[in-house]
């Protein structure tokens, strides 16, 4: 009797082992097939080539190197290089490894140019039944960049990606970010941000033109902004939350924000909260703008790379690009102004301000519209002139109401101290308070 029981248990154990090995072999096949499909998808893109070299292909794990390069450039083009390792499992598979961007043979962007020899470490897990993905990437502890009088530092950066039935969620954080130039200095302390893309539902999208889009959140512990020779402005406990909504070809962005405290040098300015929405953004033009900006960044990178190889000095115009926003926009200005053709509108549902300087809580509501008629003919060169800026500002039309106005602020506005409500109007380039012209916007 005991021998039969032992034999049955052994048979069950052997069967379980066979089933486990079979399931492992199946998951291994599925993972390798998906990796091959991903490489094929990359190779199907225009101007991009992926090379996945498997160095050790075992039954329980594999390792190799993935290189992604652009094929529409000459030799020594930058390449993304990922050294990966896969540990196969029955219910889930784990990916791990390190990655960097090889800007020229023997030189990596992160390890050699931006840090002291470190690369991005990543760890990912894929569940076979639900196809859920979790990815964590840790950047070098300290990244630093210096060029044309500008210094950039980033510390403690990491990113995580979660792709499940609820959609795609991208989260990141850093402990410190600093940017310094001859004109200004900016520092952000502990920062957390996230972006959530909802899962696509084609039936729901077709039935209802108004559908939710991306959800963004940003939490900044402290921020410090200071112009050279000026006093610093410090912000603390800043929380921002925004979401996009798609209605036909128009894009709207809902925005809420809370500021714990603001201080100018040693003077406490107070706290604030905002509830607003930006409406009537041309969605098709916005997508075209993002594509144009991406192409411009690639061209600028390639130009800097070629200049570095030839050791040629950077042209003065390119050096000014770092500080001049207009010069950055100029290459894609037509696409930028096309986004504004539907006359975008800012609707402030409630802006609440509380300051110890005024000892009174105020709140403001209203809306501001930018006339987009023939705005695509606008050029950056024209906006550099005083008459060009004045003409652009005449496109603005707005009406706001400030409630519970402090007596001191009412006196500054030229009103009676007991005037608790101020009507703020922007019309044809003129700013008015209670229908009285106050100043020209130019």
ROSETOR-212512 format. One record per residue (C-alpha): residue in one letter; y, x, z. Coordinates in steps of 0.25 Angstrom, whole numbers. Example, Ala and Ser with C-alpha at 12.3 -4.5 7.8 and 13.67 -1.06 7.14 Angstrom:
<torpas>
+------+-------+-------+-------+
! keke !    yy !    xx !    zz !
+------+-------+-------+-------+
!    A !   -18 !    49 !    31 !
!    S !    -4 !    55 !    29 !
+------+-------+-------+-------+
</torpas>
This chain:
<torpas>
+------+-------+-------+-------+
! keke !    yy !    xx !    zz !
+------+-------+-------+-------+
!    X !     0 !     0 !     0 !
!    X !    10 !    11 !     4 !
!    X !     6 !    19 !    -9 !
!    X !    10 !     6 !   -17 !
!    X !    23 !     5 !   -10 !
!    X !    26 !    20 !   -12 !
!    X !    22 !    19 !   -27 !
!    X !    31 !     6 !   -29 !
!    X !    43 !    13 !   -22 !
!    X !    41 !    26 !   -31 !
!    X !    40 !    17 !   -43 !
!    X !    53 !    10 !   -39 !
!    X !    60 !    23 !   -36 !
!    X !    55 !    29 !   -50 !
!    X !    60 !    16 !   -57 !
!    X !    74 !    17 !   -49 !
!    X !    75 !    31 !   -54 !
!    X !    72 !    28 !   -68 !
!    X !    82 !    16 !   -68 !
!    X !    93 !    25 !   -62 !
!    X !    90 !    36 !   -72 !
!    X !    91 !    26 !   -83 !
!    X !   104 !    20 !   -78 !
!    X !   109 !    34 !   -76 !
!    X !   105 !    37 !   -91 !
!    X !   112 !    24 !   -96 !
!    X !   125 !    27 !   -88 !
!    X !   125 !    41 !   -93 !
!    X !   123 !    36 !  -108 !
!    X !   134 !    26 !  -105 !
!    X !   144 !    36 !  -100 !
!    X !   141 !    46 !  -111 !
!    X !   143 !    35 !  -121 !
!    X !   156 !    31 !  -115 !
!    X !   161 !    45 !  -115 !
!    X !   158 !    47 !  -130 !
!    X !   165 !    34 !  -133 !
!    X !   177 !    38 !  -126 !
!    X !   177 !    51 !  -133 !
!    X !   175 !    44 !  -146 !
!    X !   187 !    35 !  -143 !
!    X !   196 !    47 !  -140 !
!    X !   192 !    53 !  -154 !
!    X !   195 !    40 !  -161 !
!    X !   210 !    41 !  -157 !
!    X !   219 !    48 !  -167 !
!    X !   222 !    62 !  -164 !
!    X !   213 !    64 !  -152 !
!    X !   200 !    70 !  -151 !
!    X !   190 !    71 !  -139 !
!    X !   179 !    81 !  -137 !
!    X !   169 !    79 !  -126 !
!    X !   160 !    91 !  -123 !
!    X !   149 !    88 !  -114 !
!    X !   145 !   101 !  -107 !
!    X !   133 !    96 !   -98 !
!    X !   126 !    83 !  -101 !
!    X !   117 !    80 !   -89 !
!    X !   110 !    67 !   -86 !
!    X !   117 !    65 !   -73 !
!    X !   131 !    71 !   -77 !
!    X !   138 !    78 !   -88 !
!    X !   151 !    86 !   -90 !
!    X !   159 !    90 !  -101 !
!    X !   174 !    92 !  -107 !
!    X !   182 !    82 !  -114 !
!    X !   194 !    87 !  -123 !
!    X !   204 !    77 !  -129 !
!    X !   213 !    83 !  -140 !
!    X !   223 !    78 !  -150 !
!    X !   218 !    81 !  -165 !
!    X !   232 !    79 !  -171 !
!    X !   238 !    92 !  -166 !
!    X !   236 !   107 !  -169 !
!    X !   227 !   116 !  -161 !
!    X !   229 !   118 !  -146 !
!    X !   232 !   103 !  -144 !
!    X !   232 !    99 !  -129 !
!    X !   218 !    93 !  -125 !
!    X !   214 !    85 !  -113 !
!    X !   202 !    92 !  -107 !
!    X !   192 !    85 !   -97 !
!    X !   181 !    92 !   -90 !
!    X !   172 !    80 !   -86 !
!    X !   159 !    78 !   -78 !
!    X !   151 !    65 !   -78 !
!    X !   141 !    61 !   -67 !
!    X !   133 !    49 !   -72 !
!    X !   129 !    37 !   -63 !
!    X !   121 !    24 !   -64 !
!    X !   133 !    15 !   -60 !
!    X !   145 !    25 !   -62 !
!    X !   148 !    38 !   -69 !
!    X !   158 !    48 !   -63 !
!    X !   167 !    57 !   -71 !
!    X !   174 !    69 !   -66 !
!    X !   181 !    81 !   -71 !
!    X !   194 !    88 !   -74 !
!    X !   204 !    87 !   -85 !
!    X !   217 !    94 !   -91 !
!    X !   225 !    95 !  -104 !
!    X !   223 !   108 !  -112 !
!    X !   237 !   110 !  -118 !
!    X !   232 !   123 !  -125 !
!    X !   220 !   132 !  -124 !
!    X !   218 !   137 !  -110 !
!    X !   229 !   129 !  -105 !
!    X !   228 !   116 !   -97 !
!    X !   240 !   107 !   -94 !
!    X !   236 !   103 !   -80 !
!    X !   229 !   116 !   -75 !
!    X !   238 !   126 !   -82 !
!    X !   252 !   120 !   -84 !
!    X !   254 !   109 !   -73 !
!    X !   245 !   114 !   -62 !
!    X !   238 !   126 !   -55 !
!    X !   225 !   124 !   -63 !
!    X !   221 !   110 !   -59 !
!    X !   217 !    99 !   -69 !
!    X !   214 !    84 !   -67 !
!    X !   202 !    80 !   -59 !
!    X !   196 !    67 !   -63 !
!    X !   185 !    58 !   -57 !
!    X !   180 !    45 !   -64 !
!    X !   169 !    35 !   -62 !
!    X !   164 !    24 !   -71 !
!    X !   156 !    13 !   -67 !
!    X !   145 !     9 !   -78 !
!    X !   144 !    -6 !   -75 !
!    X !   158 !   -10 !   -74 !
!    X !   164 !     2 !   -82 !
!    X !   175 !     4 !   -71 !
!    X !   182 !    18 !   -72 !
!    X !   188 !    25 !   -60 !
!    X !   195 !    38 !   -63 !
!    X !   203 !    48 !   -54 !
!    X !   211 !    60 !   -59 !
!    X !   217 !    70 !   -50 !
!    X !   228 !    79 !   -56 !
!    X !   231 !    93 !   -51 !
!    X !   238 !    93 !   -37 !
!    X !   251 !    98 !   -43 !
!    X !   256 !    97 !   -57 !
!    X !   269 !   104 !   -61 !
!    X !   277 !   105 !   -74 !
!    X !   290 !   112 !   -78 !
!    X !   297 !   112 !   -91 !
!    X !   312 !   112 !   -96 !
!    X !   318 !   112 !   -81 !
!    X !   309 !   100 !   -77 !
!    X !   298 !   101 !   -66 !
!    X !   287 !    91 !   -64 !
!    X !   277 !    91 !   -52 !
!    X !   266 !    81 !   -49 !
!    X !   257 !    82 !   -37 !
!    X !   245 !    75 !   -33 !
!    X !   243 !    66 !   -45 !
!    X !   230 !    58 !   -48 !
!    X !   226 !    46 !   -56 !
!    X !   215 !    36 !   -55 !
!    X !   210 !    26 !   -66 !
!    X !   202 !    14 !   -63 !
!    X !   197 !     5 !   -75 !
!    X !   189 !    -7 !   -71 !
!    X !   188 !   -22 !   -74 !
!    X !   203 !   -24 !   -68 !
!    X !   209 !   -15 !   -78 !
!    X !   213 !     0 !   -78 !
!    X !   221 !     6 !   -66 !
!    X !   228 !    19 !   -67 !
!    X !   233 !    25 !   -54 !
!    X !   240 !    38 !   -50 !
!    X !   247 !    45 !   -39 !
!    X !   254 !    58 !   -36 !
!    X !   260 !    64 !   -23 !
!    X !   272 !    70 !   -30 !
!    X !   279 !    70 !   -43 !
!    X !   292 !    79 !   -46 !
!    X !   301 !    81 !   -58 !
!    X !   313 !    90 !   -58 !
!    X !   323 !    93 !   -69 !
!    X !   337 !    99 !   -69 !
!    X !   342 !    84 !   -69 !
!    X !   334 !    78 !   -58 !
!    X !   322 !    78 !   -48 !
!    X !   312 !    67 !   -46 !
!    X !   301 !    67 !   -36 !
!    X !   290 !    56 !   -33 !
!    X !   282 !    57 !   -21 !
!    X !   268 !    50 !   -19 !
!    X !   266 !    41 !   -30 !
!    X !   255 !    31 !   -34 !
!    X !   255 !    23 !   -47 !
!    X !   245 !    14 !   -54 !
!    X !   244 !     7 !   -67 !
!    X !   234 !    -5 !   -69 !
!    X !   230 !   -10 !   -83 !
!    X !   223 !   -24 !   -82 !
!    X !   210 !   -26 !   -89 !
!    X !   211 !   -32 !  -103 !
!    X !   208 !   -47 !  -105 !
!    X !   210 !   -50 !  -120 !
!    X !   207 !   -65 !  -118 !
!    X !   218 !   -66 !  -107 !
!    X !   228 !   -58 !  -115 !
!    X !   226 !   -67 !  -127 !
!    X !   228 !   -79 !  -119 !
!    X !   240 !   -75 !  -111 !
!    X !   251 !   -67 !  -117 !
!    X !   256 !   -63 !  -104 !
!    X !   246 !   -53 !   -98 !
!    X !   248 !   -43 !   -87 !
!    X !   247 !   -28 !   -90 !
!    X !   248 !   -15 !   -83 !
!    X !   251 !   -14 !   -68 !
!    X !   259 !    -2 !   -62 !
!    X !   262 !     2 !   -48 !
!    X !   269 !    15 !   -43 !
!    X !   271 !    19 !   -28 !
!    X !   280 !    31 !   -25 !
!    X !   282 !    36 !   -11 !
!    X !   295 !    43 !   -14 !
!    X !   304 !    47 !   -26 !
!    X !   316 !    56 !   -26 !
!    X !   325 !    57 !   -38 !
!    X !   337 !    67 !   -38 !
!    X !   346 !    72 !   -49 !
!    X !   350 !    87 !   -49 !
!    X !   362 !    88 !   -39 !
!    X !   361 !    74 !   -35 !
!    X !   356 !    66 !   -22 !
!    X !   341 !    62 !   -22 !
!    X !   336 !    47 !   -23 !
!    X !   324 !    45 !   -15 !
!    X !   315 !    33 !   -17 !
!    X !   303 !    29 !    -7 !
!    X !   291 !    19 !    -7 !
!    X !   293 !    15 !   -22 !
!    X !   283 !     5 !   -27 !
!    X !   283 !     0 !   -41 !
!    X !   274 !   -10 !   -48 !
!    X !   274 !   -15 !   -62 !
!    X !   266 !   -23 !   -72 !
!    X !   266 !   -26 !   -87 !
!    X !   264 !   -39 !   -93 !
!    X !   262 !   -42 !  -108 !
!    X !   267 !   -54 !  -115 !
!    X !   265 !   -54 !  -130 !
!    X !   272 !   -42 !  -135 !
!    X !   281 !   -41 !  -122 !
!    X !   279 !   -32 !  -110 !
!    X !   284 !   -35 !   -96 !
!    X !   284 !   -26 !   -84 !
!    X !   285 !   -32 !   -70 !
!    X !   290 !   -22 !   -60 !
!    X !   291 !   -22 !   -45 !
!    X !   296 !   -11 !   -36 !
!    X !   299 !    -8 !   -21 !
!    X !   307 !     4 !   -16 !
!    X !   306 !     7 !    -1 !
!    X !   318 !    16 !     0 !
!    X !   328 !    23 !    -9 !
!    X !   338 !    34 !    -4 !
!    X !   349 !    42 !   -11 !
!    X !   349 !    55 !    -3 !
!    X !   350 !    51 !    11 !
!    X !   355 !    37 !     9 !
!    X !   345 !    26 !    10 !
!    X !   347 !    16 !    -2 !
!    X !   336 !     6 !     2 !
!    X !   324 !    -1 !    -4 !
!    X !   322 !   -10 !   -16 !
!    X !   311 !   -19 !   -23 !
!    X !   311 !   -24 !   -38 !
!    X !   304 !   -35 !   -45 !
!    X !   307 !   -35 !   -60 !
!    X !   301 !   -36 !   -74 !
!    X !   304 !   -29 !   -87 !
!    X !   302 !   -39 !   -99 !
!    X !   301 !   -39 !  -114 !
!    X !   296 !   -26 !  -117 !
!    X !   291 !   -24 !  -131 !
!    X !   276 !   -21 !  -128 !
!    X !   272 !   -16 !  -142 !
!    X !   284 !    -7 !  -142 !
!    X !   281 !    -2 !  -128 !
!    X !   267 !     2 !  -133 !
!    X !   273 !     9 !  -145 !
!    X !   282 !    16 !  -136 !
!    X !   271 !    22 !  -127 !
!    X !   264 !    27 !  -140 !
!    X !   276 !    34 !  -145 !
!    X !   279 !    40 !  -132 !
!    X !   265 !    45 !  -131 !
!    X !   266 !    52 !  -145 !
!    X !   280 !    58 !  -141 !
!    X !   274 !    64 !  -128 !
!    X !   262 !    70 !  -136 !
!    X !   272 !    76 !  -146 !
!    X !   281 !    82 !  -136 !
!    X !   269 !    88 !  -129 !
!    X !   264 !    94 !  -142 !
!    X !   278 !   100 !  -144 !
!    X !   279 !   106 !  -131 !
!    X !   265 !   112 !  -132 !
!    X !   269 !   118 !  -146 !
!    X !   282 !   124 !  -140 !
!    X !   274 !   130 !  -128 !
!    X !   264 !   137 !  -137 !
!    X !   275 !   142 !  -146 !
!    X !   284 !   146 !  -134 !
!    X !   296 !   139 !  -141 !
!    X !   307 !   134 !  -132 !
!    X !   308 !   119 !  -130 !
!    X !   319 !   113 !  -138 !
!    X !   331 !   108 !  -130 !
!    X !   329 !    94 !  -134 !
!    X !   315 !    94 !  -129 !
!    X !   319 !   100 !  -116 !
!    X !   329 !    89 !  -114 !
!    X !   318 !    79 !  -116 !
!    X !   314 !    81 !  -102 !
!    X !   327 !    76 !   -96 !
!    X !   332 !    67 !  -107 !
!    X !   325 !    53 !  -107 !
!    X !   332 !    50 !  -120 !
!    X !   326 !    62 !  -127 !
!    X !   312 !    58 !  -122 !
!    X !   314 !    44 !  -128 !
!    X !   320 !    48 !  -141 !
!    X !   307 !    51 !  -148 !
!    X !   302 !    37 !  -146 !
!    X !   315 !    29 !  -144 !
!    X !   312 !    19 !  -155 !
!    X !   299 !    15 !  -148 !
!    X !   307 !    15 !  -135 !
!    X !   318 !     5 !  -139 !
!    X !   307 !    -4 !  -146 !
!    X !   302 !    -7 !  -132 !
!    X !   315 !   -14 !  -129 !
!    X !   316 !   -23 !  -142 !
!    X !   312 !   -35 !  -134 !
!    X !   324 !   -34 !  -125 !
!    X !   317 !   -30 !  -112 !
!    X !   322 !   -37 !   -99 !
!    X !   322 !   -32 !   -84 !
!    X !   320 !   -44 !   -75 !
!    X !   323 !   -40 !   -60 !
!    X !   317 !   -51 !   -52 !
!    X !   321 !   -45 !   -39 !
!    X !   327 !   -31 !   -35 !
!    X !   329 !   -30 !   -20 !
!    X !   337 !   -20 !   -14 !
!    X !   339 !   -16 !     1 !
!    X !   348 !    -5 !     6 !
!    X !   352 !     0 !    19 !
!    X !   366 !     4 !    13 !
!    X !   369 !   -11 !    10 !
!    X !   361 !   -17 !    21 !
!    X !   357 !   -29 !    12 !
!    X !   346 !   -33 !     3 !
!    X !   349 !   -36 !   -11 !
!    X !   341 !   -41 !   -23 !
!    X !   344 !   -42 !   -38 !
!    X !   338 !   -50 !   -49 !
!    X !   341 !   -52 !   -64 !
!    X !   337 !   -46 !   -78 !
!    X !   342 !   -36 !   -88 !
!    X !   339 !   -37 !  -103 !
!    X !   340 !   -26 !  -113 !
!    X !   343 !   -31 !  -127 !
!    X !   333 !   -25 !  -137 !
!    X !   340 !   -30 !  -150 !
!    X !   339 !   -18 !  -160 !
!    X !   336 !    -9 !  -148 !
!    X !   326 !    -1 !  -157 !
!    X !   339 !     6 !  -164 !
!    X !   343 !    12 !  -151 !
!    X !   342 !    27 !  -150 !
!    X !   342 !    37 !  -139 !
!    X !   354 !    45 !  -146 !
!    X !   362 !    33 !  -145 !
!    X !   359 !    30 !  -130 !
!    X !   364 !    45 !  -127 !
!    X !   378 !    40 !  -131 !
!    X !   387 !    31 !  -122 !
!    X !   389 !    21 !  -132 !
!    X !   374 !    20 !  -135 !
!    X !   371 !    18 !  -121 !
!    X !   382 !     8 !  -119 !
!    X !   376 !     0 !  -131 !
!    X !   362 !     0 !  -126 !
!    X !   367 !    -5 !  -112 !
!    X !   374 !   -17 !  -119 !
!    X !   359 !   -21 !  -122 !
!    X !   358 !   -24 !  -107 !
!    X !   360 !   -38 !  -102 !
!    X !   357 !   -41 !   -87 !
!    X !   359 !   -51 !   -76 !
!    X !   356 !   -47 !   -61 !
!    X !   359 !   -54 !   -48 !
!    X !   361 !   -46 !   -35 !
!    X !   358 !   -54 !   -23 !
!    X !   363 !   -52 !    -8 !
!    X !   373 !   -42 !   -13 !
!    X !   378 !   -33 !    -1 !
!    X !   393 !   -34 !     2 !
!    X !   396 !   -19 !    -1 !
!    X !   388 !   -20 !   -15 !
!    X !   396 !   -33 !   -18 !
!    X !   409 !   -26 !   -15 !
!    X !   405 !   -14 !   -24 !
!    X !   402 !   -24 !   -35 !
!    X !   416 !   -29 !   -34 !
!    X !   412 !   -42 !   -28 !
!    X !   415 !   -49 !   -14 !
!    X !   407 !   -44 !    -3 !
!    X !   400 !   -57 !     0 !
!    X !   396 !   -58 !   -15 !
!    X !   381 !   -59 !   -12 !
!    X !   377 !   -60 !   -27 !
!    X !   380 !   -51 !   -39 !
!    X !   377 !   -54 !   -53 !
!    X !   375 !   -41 !   -61 !
!    X !   376 !   -42 !   -76 !
!    X !   374 !   -33 !   -87 !
!    X !   380 !   -38 !  -100 !
!    X !   384 !   -30 !  -113 !
!    X !   384 !   -17 !  -106 !
!    X !   393 !   -22 !   -94 !
!    X !   388 !   -23 !   -80 !
!    X !   394 !   -35 !   -72 !
!    X !   394 !   -40 !   -58 !
!    X !   396 !   -55 !   -56 !
!    X !   401 !   -56 !   -71 !
!    X !   412 !   -45 !   -68 !
!    X !   411 !   -32 !   -77 !
!    X !   407 !   -20 !   -68 !
!    X !   404 !    -9 !   -77 !
!    X !   399 !    -5 !   -91 !
!    X !   385 !     0 !   -92 !
!    X !   389 !    11 !  -101 !
+------+-------+-------+-------+
</torpas>
